[in-house]
């Protein structure tokens, strides 16, 4: 089985899901399974096929996002998935890979940026949602480095994010061209200990909701245009943050 190079089963009345074991066929180069009744999502294991150069799954009731593992498919020249419900991630890493595929026939359906949070494996989904909100409010698509954001199911892979004991413990996005305001939902990252946002084009008030960050020990927002609320609750919380490095 491992020596199989071509699968051509288009319009063959196939049903069910594409088995994850397809990733074991390491010599596979050509897959045509269009025009069937295959459902479910594309297996992540397809990303383990180093030689595949043609993948046609068009005209099937397939759905879900294109797996992040697909960016490893450096030999893929043709990828067809029109007439399906498969969606394209908006993540920059995916868009870069997509541009390298010669023939890319899609559904033009764009995945919700929050869809990745259903696949996150190392922190609670609520913490992922908070990061997606933050990405949107600070123009994440224009950051200097946004590697793996909204794309990898492992939050530790997202640039600037560190997790510990199944929770996000540090966000370090210093000098990364963040612009805009801070999202209130960052308070959902309740175990956050360090937040470095210095040297960015951030404006507006620090949300009052940040007072929920009871584990925060370091907050650096120097060389930004962020301002501090003159609020008793906020000032009390601020006094408990050990390292407070402000705009001055």
C-alpha positions as CSV (number, residue, x, y, z in Angstrom):
1,X,0.0,0.0,0.0
2,X,2.8,2.4,0.8
3,X,4.0,2.3,-2.8
4,X,0.7,3.7,-4.2
5,X,1.5,6.8,-6.3
6,X,-1.9,7.5,-7.9
7,X,-5.5,7.4,-6.7
8,X,-8.0,8.1,-9.4
9,X,-11.6,7.5,-8.2
10,X,-13.5,10.4,-9.5
11,X,-17.2,10.0,-10.0
12,X,-17.2,6.6,-8.4
13,X,-20.1,6.9,-5.9
14,X,-17.8,7.0,-2.9
15,X,-19.3,8.0,0.4
16,X,-18.1,8.4,4.0
17,X,-15.1,10.3,5.1
18,X,-11.5,10.5,3.7
19,X,-9.6,8.2,6.1
20,X,-6.7,9.7,8.1
21,X,-4.6,6.8,7.1
22,X,-4.1,8.4,3.7
23,X,-1.2,10.1,5.3
24,X,0.6,6.8,5.4
25,X,0.9,6.7,1.6
26,X,4.1,8.6,1.5
27,X,4.7,8.0,-2.2
28,X,1.3,9.3,-3.2
29,X,1.6,12.0,-5.9
30,X,-1.8,12.2,-7.5
31,X,-5.3,12.1,-5.9
32,X,-8.5,12.6,-7.9
33,X,-11.6,11.9,-5.9
34,X,-13.9,14.5,-7.3
35,X,-17.6,14.0,-8.0
36,X,-18.4,11.7,-5.1
37,X,-20.4,11.9,-1.8
38,X,-17.4,12.2,0.5
39,X,-18.2,14.2,3.6
40,X,-16.5,15.5,6.8
41,X,-13.3,17.5,6.7
42,X,-9.9,17.1,5.0
43,X,-7.6,14.9,7.1
44,X,-4.7,16.7,8.7
45,X,-2.6,13.8,7.7
46,X,-2.7,14.8,4.0
47,X,0.0,17.3,5.1
48,X,2.3,14.4,5.7
49,X,2.4,13.5,1.9
50,X,5.8,14.9,0.8
51,X,5.4,14.0,-2.9
52,X,1.8,14.9,-3.7
53,X,1.4,17.4,-6.5
54,X,-2.2,17.0,-7.5
55,X,-5.2,17.0,-5.1
56,X,-8.7,17.2,-6.5
57,X,-11.6,16.8,-4.0
58,X,-14.1,19.0,-5.9
59,X,-17.8,18.3,-6.0
60,X,-18.1,16.5,-2.7
61,X,-20.1,17.5,0.5
62,X,-16.8,18.2,2.3
63,X,-16.6,21.0,4.9
64,X,-14.4,22.7,7.4
65,X,-11.1,24.6,7.1
66,X,-8.1,23.5,5.1
67,X,-5.8,22.1,7.8
68,X,-2.7,24.0,8.8
69,X,-0.6,21.0,7.9
70,X,-1.2,21.7,4.2
71,X,1.5,24.5,4.3
72,X,4.0,21.6,4.4
73,X,3.0,20.5,1.0
74,X,5.8,22.2,-1.0
75,X,5.3,19.9,-4.0
76,X,1.6,20.6,-4.5
77,X,1.0,22.2,-7.8
78,X,-2.8,21.7,-8.2
79,X,-5.4,21.9,-5.5
80,X,-9.0,21.8,-6.5
81,X,-11.9,21.9,-4.0
82,X,-14.7,23.8,-5.8
83,X,-18.3,22.8,-5.2
84,X,-17.6,21.8,-1.6
85,X,-18.1,23.7,1.7
86,X,-14.4,23.8,2.5
87,X,-13.3,27.2,3.7
88,X,-9.9,29.0,3.4
89,X,-8.1,30.2,6.6
90,X,-7.4,34.0,6.6
91,X,-4.1,33.4,8.4
92,X,-1.1,35.1,6.6
93,X,0.9,31.8,6.8
94,X,-1.9,30.1,4.7
95,X,-2.1,32.9,2.2
96,X,1.6,32.7,1.6
97,X,1.4,29.0,0.9
98,X,-1.7,29.4,-1.3
99,X,0.2,31.8,-3.5
100,X,2.8,29.0,-4.2
101,X,0.2,26.6,-5.6
102,X,0.0,27.0,-9.4
103,X,-3.7,25.9,-9.8
104,X,-5.9,26.7,-6.8
105,X,-9.6,26.2,-7.6
106,X,-11.6,27.0,-4.5
107,X,-15.0,27.7,-3.1
108,X,-14.1,31.3,-2.2
109,X,-15.5,30.6,1.3
110,X,-13.4,32.3,3.9
111,X,-13.2,30.7,7.4
112,X,-14.3,32.6,10.4
113,X,-11.1,33.7,12.3
114,X,-12.7,32.2,15.4
115,X,-13.0,28.7,13.8
116,X,-9.4,27.9,14.8
117,X,-10.5,28.1,18.5
118,X,-12.5,24.9,18.0
119,X,-9.2,23.1,17.2
120,X,-6.9,24.6,19.9
121,X,-5.4,21.8,22.0
122,X,-3.3,23.4,24.7
123,X,-5.4,26.2,26.2
124,X,-9.2,26.8,26.8
125,X,-11.1,28.0,23.7
126,X,-12.1,31.2,25.6
127,X,-8.4,32.2,25.8
128,X,-8.0,31.6,22.0
129,X,-11.1,33.7,21.3
130,X,-9.6,36.6,23.4
131,X,-6.4,36.4,21.2
132,X,-8.5,36.5,18.0
133,X,-10.3,39.6,19.3
134,X,-6.9,41.2,20.2
135,X,-5.5,40.3,16.7
136,X,-8.5,42.0,15.1
137,X,-8.5,45.1,17.2
138,X,-4.7,45.7,16.7
139,X,-4.6,45.1,12.9
140,X,-2.9,41.7,13.2
141,X,-2.7,41.3,9.5
142,X,-0.2,44.2,9.4
143,X,2.0,43.1,12.3
144,X,5.7,42.6,11.5
145,X,5.5,39.1,12.8
146,X,2.1,37.2,13.0
147,X,3.5,33.7,12.4
148,X,1.0,30.9,13.1
149,X,-1.7,33.3,14.4
150,X,-5.2,32.1,13.6
151,X,-3.7,29.0,12.0
152,X,-1.8,26.6,14.2
153,X,-3.9,24.5,16.7
154,X,-1.1,24.8,19.2
155,X,-1.3,28.3,20.8
156,X,2.4,28.1,21.8
157,X,3.2,28.2,18.1
158,X,1.6,31.6,17.8
159,X,4.3,34.3,17.7
160,X,4.8,36.0,21.0
161,X,2.5,33.6,23.0
162,X,3.7,31.4,25.8
163,X,1.5,28.9,27.7
164,X,2.1,27.2,31.0
165,X,-0.1,24.5,32.7
166,X,-2.7,24.7,29.9
167,X,-3.1,28.5,30.1
168,X,-1.6,31.5,28.4
169,X,1.0,32.9,30.7
170,X,2.8,35.5,28.5
171,X,2.1,37.8,25.6
172,X,5.2,39.5,24.2
173,X,4.5,41.5,21.1
174,X,6.9,44.4,21.7
175,X,7.9,46.5,18.7
176,X,5.7,44.5,16.3
177,X,3.7,47.3,14.6
178,X,0.5,46.7,16.5
179,X,-2.0,49.6,15.8
180,X,-5.4,50.3,17.2
181,X,-6.9,49.8,20.6
182,X,-6.8,47.0,23.2
183,X,-9.7,44.5,23.2
184,X,-11.7,44.2,26.4
185,X,-11.8,40.4,26.2
186,X,-8.2,40.0,27.1
187,X,-9.5,39.7,30.6
188,X,-10.5,36.2,29.6
189,X,-6.8,35.2,29.8
190,X,-7.1,34.9,33.6
191,X,-3.7,33.3,34.2
192,X,-1.7,35.9,32.2
193,X,1.4,36.9,34.1
194,X,3.3,39.0,31.6
195,X,2.1,41.4,29.0
196,X,4.6,43.2,26.8
197,X,3.1,45.7,24.3
198,X,5.7,48.4,24.3
199,X,6.9,50.3,21.2
200,X,3.7,49.9,19.2
201,X,1.1,52.3,17.7
202,X,-1.5,51.5,20.3
203,X,-4.0,54.2,21.3
204,X,-6.9,54.7,23.7
205,X,-7.6,53.7,27.2
206,X,-6.6,50.5,28.9
207,X,-9.9,48.6,29.3
208,X,-11.3,48.5,32.8
209,X,-11.9,44.8,32.2
210,X,-8.1,44.3,32.7
211,X,-8.7,44.5,36.4
212,X,-9.8,40.9,36.1
213,X,-6.2,39.9,35.3
214,X,-5.4,39.1,38.9
215,X,-2.3,37.0,38.0
216,X,-0.6,39.8,36.0
217,X,2.9,40.6,37.4
218,X,4.4,42.6,34.5
219,X,2.7,45.1,32.1
220,X,4.9,47.1,29.7
221,X,3.1,49.5,27.4
222,X,5.9,52.1,27.2
223,X,6.3,54.0,24.0
224,X,2.6,53.7,23.1
225,X,-0.3,56.2,23.2
226,X,-2.3,54.1,25.7
227,X,-3.7,56.0,28.7
228,X,-4.6,54.8,32.1
229,X,-8.2,55.2,33.4
230,X,-8.5,57.5,36.5
231,X,-10.7,54.9,38.2
232,X,-10.5,53.7,41.7
233,X,-10.9,50.0,40.8
234,X,-8.3,50.4,38.1
235,X,-5.8,52.2,40.3
236,X,-6.1,49.5,43.0
237,X,-5.5,46.8,40.5
238,X,-2.5,48.7,39.0
239,X,-0.9,48.9,42.5
240,X,-0.9,45.1,42.6
241,X,1.0,44.7,39.3
242,X,4.7,44.3,40.4
243,X,6.3,45.7,37.2
244,X,4.2,48.5,35.7
245,X,6.1,50.2,32.8
246,X,3.9,52.9,31.4
247,X,4.0,55.6,28.7
248,X,5.6,57.8,31.3
